[in-house]
């Protein structure tokens, strides 16, 4: 494969690549490079930013103290609750920064990218740091396995069961929220089921819940074990039966492949390609690893209409700055602030459908912020941009004082510049463009950059390229 194909692959299957990685990939066939990515992804890096015992202790301690009603005033109890809630938000912020850092390291890049994809597909919010960390590692573990295994695991995940109200799903009063989203958002998509199917599926999921330790619990006495009629089939179905019946449907394969295609290939679906992939995906028992290898080794993946046409999500953008030029953010608060300002805070999807993606990532103000950000980060300047308040206490706290300045960010220019040693002027600019951008500079852009006064060519050329609108594309 050539260097342009390698750059396209690394941006889509991960978060970019260093100049050395691009040149090394250019010496090998596409299939060999993809296989290496898959082999590297076999080494899952568990996210472990918080101690589960510490989280459990703080919550247990809070409960014990709140129960001491004789010794505490109502205001004291409220204050203690607020303190633990703030601690929870801080720990989820730690998880956020740890995961973003992990994305930017380049190790197991495809697994991290798939974990980010599934985080949007199985959109979920929890205020419990233990549940957040546990779910993220669950997605990472199954990210390249069989979709059926992933679906089964996420359907028993405490964070998801809590988010979709299945803890309240009992045979006396079935709650339909979980059953509805399992079909609408996780498997078949709309139009493949009826309201009656939702009601019957909700009955089958009654009794599915969790305990405070974050363990799945089946509450048999709350389960409706009566006969159900679901998708035209009749039986005493339980939750596992419903998931198995959904996996039998060809609509599920098409829906999942369609989302994978629009995330990894092009925002505009190609119905013929999706149909062919979905047919084989279904036959191969929903093998995600097979699906991704098939996509990344297909000639159509590298066709011009699929290259440099997707807008990087804010998280992809931030991880990419770490991965290719080698930015180190140093501390978490400014990174979390930028995520909020650009409307993608990890672990806080806007709703059950996840982030919309595509052109929704860019408007006039967010584009200006993105283009200014490299200079702000590398010059320890202050962001002249205030993230809007959305009334969500879980994300509004990210805008606290000091969040708008990257005081500890660094880039080792000697390391980044090593592959470009001996180059200067137009040769250096062309080599940097080939590394950093998906599209060539226009003659006007090229001349404008070359005419600018500069102190250090490597630094000045790099910043000029990072602040172009074209750097927002992958």
Buried (B, 14 or more C-beta within 10 A) or exposed (E): BEBBBBBBBBBBBBBBBBBEBBBBBBEBEBEEBBBBBBEBBEEBBEBEBBEBEEBBEBBEEBEEBBEEEEEBEEEEBEEBEEEBBEBBBBBBBBBBBBBBBBBBBBBBBBBBBBBBBBBBBBBBBBBBBBBBBBBBBBBBBBBBBBBBBBBBBBBBBBBBBBBBEBBBBBBEEBBBBBBBBBBBBBBBBEEBBEEEBBBBBBBBBBBBBBEEEBEBBEBEEBBBBEEBEBBEEEEEBBBBBBBEBBBEBBBBBBBBBBBBBBBBBBEEBBEEBBBEBBBBBBEBEBBBBBBBBBBBBBEEBBEEEBBBBBBBBBBBBBBBBBBBBBBBBBBBBBBBBBBBBBBBBBBBBBEBEBBEBBEEBBEEEBBEBBBBBBEBBBEBBEBEBEBEEEEBEBBBBBBEEEBBBBEEBBBEBEEBBEBBEEBEEEEBBBBBBBBBBBBBBEEEBBEEBBEEEBEEBBBBBBBBBBBBEBBBBB
